[in-house]
Amino acid sequence: MSKQPGGSEPVVPAEVSDLIEESQTVQSWIERLAEHSSDVRADVFERVLTDYQNRLGKVTGALAKYRSDLVSGLDGRQAQVASLQADRDSHAADLEEARLRHAVGEYSEGTWDDRRESIEASLHEIDELLDAEQGAVAELTAIIDSIEKGHAPPASGSPPAETAEMPSDTTVELAEAEESFEPEKAVEEDGETGEDVIESVTEASPVPPADRVDGDPGAAGDYMDELEFLESLSLDESEKFDAMSAMLDDEESGKKDA
């Protein structure tokens, strides 16, 4: 049974709240009964189902007797919402006026601060009351609608269902890309396998000629090609240094052998 802030009257009377709870219990039995339709004989299932439906009908019928009271309560809550909204608009206008008077120099900094703090405190209080009244209007509207349809009303004072936080557009795009990526399909479309890539890199790798001697005009170009090749492998600095040193050592050994 939901109540308003500050211990004010509940949204629905206690007897209505009890009937709502009972109707929800019977409704849950009916829903769970459907899961066992194949476990018992058809006549047994129908007998139990009919019993639950009749009990739910009696509860919703009892709730229907309170419909006029609930509608009257809804009208009062809606009138209160309208009054609070008008009050809030008035305070918001007062805040704008005080801000304007401060901007043109009529209000000093201290006067503006006092006015602003007072009005903002009033707005905060109005917003709390407005949220509570709007929640009561939504609850009463749902209960009355369920009674008119002969359904079990929602729980009195039940909190709204929590909604999961939606991922950002970028997160959604990345997730969709990961789900749609198929490695085998990608290989077929590109026309290359892992072995093809290795072979192409091997063919692109510069192999210094064994008969190159100092003073060869192509030597500098060959070394530059080797360096560019190492950089293309995305190695870190230490790996590049080690690999380049090995190439130079091989080159020196080739010269001595020649």
Phi, psi and omega in degrees: 000114185279147178233160178274159178301147177084012176076024179285181185298145178293162181295317179233153178297160182299320181295325177291319178299321179294318179295322178298316180297318179295318180296324178293323178297312180295321179298321179293326176296318180297318181293320179286332179298324181299334180288344184244022183297331182267000183269344184227170177295151184299321183291326177293316180299315182294324180295315180293318180299316179298321179298313181295319180296321178293319179295321178295322179296322179294320181292314180294329176294321177294323178294326182299334179294338180264004186300315183297322178294320179293320178296320177297319177295323178296318179299319179295320179294320179295322177295322179293322177298314180298319180295317180294321179296319178295319178298319180295318178300321180295316179293323178296323177293322177298321179294319178296320179296316180296321178297319180294316179297326177289323182294325182273353175104358179291315180267133173287172180299319180293318178297317180297318180297318180295315180296316182297314181296320180294313182292319180295325176296318178295319179297320180297318179294318179296319181298321179296315179295321181294318178299318180296316181292321178294323175295321178294321178298316180296320181294312180296321179298317180294320180294313181297319179297319179293320179297318180295330180268354180076024180258165174287122181293161175292160181299137179294122179079011180292137181290153178296148180297139180282141179254136179292144179290126180284137179290159179293165179301322181295318179297318179297316180298317179295318180297318179296323179294320180293320181292324184275349184283128177235112183303315182298319180294322180297321179294319180296319182291320181284335180078014180230145172251179178299323179293322178298318181295316179298318181296320181292323178292321179297318179295327181281346183291128180287131177248109183296135180294141183290334184265014181285140181238164178300144180091353178295123184297341181270358185296311182301319179296322179295315179298321179296322178297321180296317180296316179298323179295317180297319179296328181291343180278359179058039177276158176280175188298319182293321179293321177297317181298313180298317181293319180293320179298320179296320179296318180294320178298317178298324181292318179296319178296324179294323180294316181295319178297326180289000000 
